[in-house]
Amino acid sequence: MRVRRADGPDLELEASVVLIATGSSPYHPRSVPFDHRVIYDSDSILRMSHIPKTMAIVGGGVIGSEYACIFTALGVNVALVDVRDRLLPFVDGEIARRLEAELRRLGLRFIFNDRVLEVAVHDDGAALRLQSGEVLRCEIALFAAGRQSNVGGLGLEAIGVELRERGLIVVNDHYQTCVPNVYAAGDVIGFPALASTSMEQARVAMVHAFDLKYKERIATVLPLAVYTIPEIAMVGLSEESCREKGIPYLVGRSFYDKSPRGQIIGDCTGMLKLIFSPGDKRLLGVHHIGELASELVHIGAHVMASGETIDAFIQAVYNYPTLADSYKYAAYDGLGALSRWQAQSAQGA
């Protein structure tokens, strides 16, 4: 293996095991004239010289949504364009709609079901011509249309490593490529491309590579968080995924504006949502929007991982007043939904 250094001679290295964790870079569509002065990607936007008055963001995924929140909070007039009909398609629909409503209230403009056909750069900004016919004028534009893995120049094809679209490396459950002594982890293998899961993937890979008989699989319950304003977090199944898979479910909800701690901190938009099986009350999913959602989701993740029911939240004792207490009241609400479901089922029998 040859390492090319910018400040010295190349290094020749030999190893019995290689882990590829070179990350990813913003994807650049050829039709977009990135100049990192008016047209930015999600890396170069961090080096911008000033806060603009107007901004267009293309892409309603995680990166686009997070930057849209940041710049809206800074007072920028932001318009977000996405070809889909909603934000964050992998997020539970009710949570995504609640986030969208809050961002609209803060002044963010959404343009859904539309796409950018042409980008023109001028001295005073950019003009984005949309498929709908609208011309969106802005001081700067951020394209957050996905990422591609950093594998260019590594010569992986020459040693037989299999690649997918955008250079993503194909691996098995041990994060081993089709070349037995070559492993890969993180953004280079694709979704979920999170720091938390990437570190665990690398640990599993090295345990397998050196036959350590310790952490042989990554956890099956993986929490995710999106650092929007307000932030959202989730683990397990959403309502949409339950319906797609034909899994019966019920929902229990609690709201920050009914929580003493939520009232104290002034968060009136927060909500915790539990999805559970009506047959045995087993927890299937947790979806959270509001202050500390990325922290509180781990409580639900542990209950899910242990296969427990929503009764675990009712039996637990939480400090008061806390936002964690929302789990108890969402579980109570779930029991109410279960009682109504049982009554309806008995009537239909």
Stockholm file with secondary structure:
# STOCKHOLM 1.0

chainA/1-349         MRVRRADGPDLELEASVVLIATGSSPYHPRSVPFDHRVIYDSDSILRMSHIPKTMAIVGGGVIGSEYACIFTALGVNVALVDVRDRLLPFVDGEIARRLEAELRRLGLRFIFNDRVLEVAVHDDGAALRLQSGEVLRCEIALFAAGRQSNVGGLGLEAIGVELRERGLIVVNDHYQTCVPNVYAAGDVIGFPALASTSMEQARVAMVHAFDLKYKERIATVLPLAVYTIPEIAMVGLSEESCREKGIPYLVGRSFYDKSPRGQIIGDCTGMLKLIFSPGDKRLLGVHHIGELASELVHIGAHVMASGETIDAFIQAVYNYPTLADSYKYAAYDGLGALSRWQAQSAQGA
#=GR chainA/1-349 SS CEECCTTSCCEECCCSCEEECCCEEECCCTTSCCCSSSEECTTGGGGCSSCCSEEEEECCSHHHHHHHHHHHHTTCEEEEECSSSSSCTTSCHHHHHHHHHHHHHTTCEEECSCCEEEEEEETTEEEEEETTSCEEEESEEEECCCEEESCTTSCTGGGTCCBCGGGCBCCCTTSBCSSTTEEECGGGGCTTCCHHHHHHHHHHHHHHHTTCSSCCSCCSCCCEEECCSSCEEEEECCHHHHHHHTCCCEEEEEEGGGSHHHHHHTCCSCEEEEEECTTTCBEEEEEEESTTHHHHHHHHHHHHHTTCBTHHHHHSCCCSSCSTTHHHHHHHHHHHHHHHHHHHHHHHC
#=GC SS_cons         CEECCTTSCCEECCCSCEEECCCEEECCCTTSCCCSSSEECTTGGGGCSSCCSEEEEECCSHHHHHHHHHHHHTTCEEEEECSSSSSCTTSCHHHHHHHHHHHHHTTCEEECSCCEEEEEEETTEEEEEETTSCEEEESEEEECCCEEESCTTSCTGGGTCCBCGGGCBCCCTTSBCSSTTEEECGGGGCTTCCHHHHHHHHHHHHHHHTTCSSCCSCCSCCCEEECCSSCEEEEECCHHHHHHHTCCCEEEEEEGGGSHHHHHHTCCSCEEEEEECTTTCBEEEEEEESTTHHHHHHHHHHHHHTTCBTHHHHHSCCCSSCSTTHHHHHHHHHHHHHHHHHHHHHHHC
//
